[in-house]
Structures are given as C-alpha cells and as structure tokens.
Amino acid sequence: MNPLSGGQKLEAYLRKVAQRVQNPGTLNVGFLEGATYPDGTSVPLVAAVDEFGSSRSPPRPYFRNMIAEKHGEWGPALGAILKANDYDANAALNQMGEGIKGQLQQSIADFDSVPLAPSTIKAKGSDKQLVEAGHLMNSADYEVIR
C-alpha cells in the first residue's frame, strides 16, 4: 500500500483558493439605478414597462426570455471563468457581468413576438420592437458589489 504524499501542498492550495473565492460579492445585471434617457426619463422604469407591460402596451418579456434561455449556462461558465482566472472571484464576476450583459443586449435586439400597434409603427417609422435609438439596449449594464 502506498501512503499519500503531498497532502500539505494540496491543503495549502485549497486554502489559497478558498481565500480567493470567499466573499466574492454580488453581480447585478440589468438597468442600473441612475441610468436615464437624454430627457431624464428613467431607463429602469422604461425597461420595466417594456418587460411587464402597462395599461397602454402589452408585455414584451425580453429579460425573462433571456433568463429562461441562458440561466443554465451561467453556473458552468462561472466555474470555467473562475478556473481560468486562478479563482479570482472579482475578475470572474466582472467577466460574467460582461457576458450576461451581452446576452441581455442580444435579447433586446432579437425580440420580435408582440407586434407594435399600427399607430406606433407610423410614429416611429419602423416595426422593430424595443429598439428605436438603441438607448435601452446600450443602457444594459452590470455591477459587482463587494
């Protein structure tokens, strides 16, 4: 029977990894507080009305659709990114934030399931939903809170 060797090195490495991922922070992705349109209108408010609808417009669930489609990829991706960054949780969360932000922007660009009213199409000159000047899509962002 061969005794195990190198246990102290493994233990030291695992302690190092544990310290690097301890208290990693929180990743928020979406439309952050303080984001506004040029006229001062709140981007998070417009995003919520687009997502959930109002008395004047139907829901256009671009955010929920993105979460439903992509959330299963996030855990394995975070594991791979942590490993690639030598378990630097802050770096990994920032990379995940960039990736999920891109997925949200793509979901806004691709959304096409609730037709616009003819009056809206006439007013904006397009039948493309959620994208007019691109401000909503360009306002998608992330933050890592430690």
Buried (B, 14 or more C-beta within 10 A) or exposed (E): EEEEEEEEEEEEEEEEBEEBEEEBEEBBBBBBEEBBBEEEEBBBEBBBBBBBBEEEBBEBBBBEBBBEEBEEEBEEBBEEBBEEBEBBBBBBBBBBBEBBBEBBBBBBBBBEEBEBEEEEEEEEEEEEBBBEEEBBBEBBBBBBEE
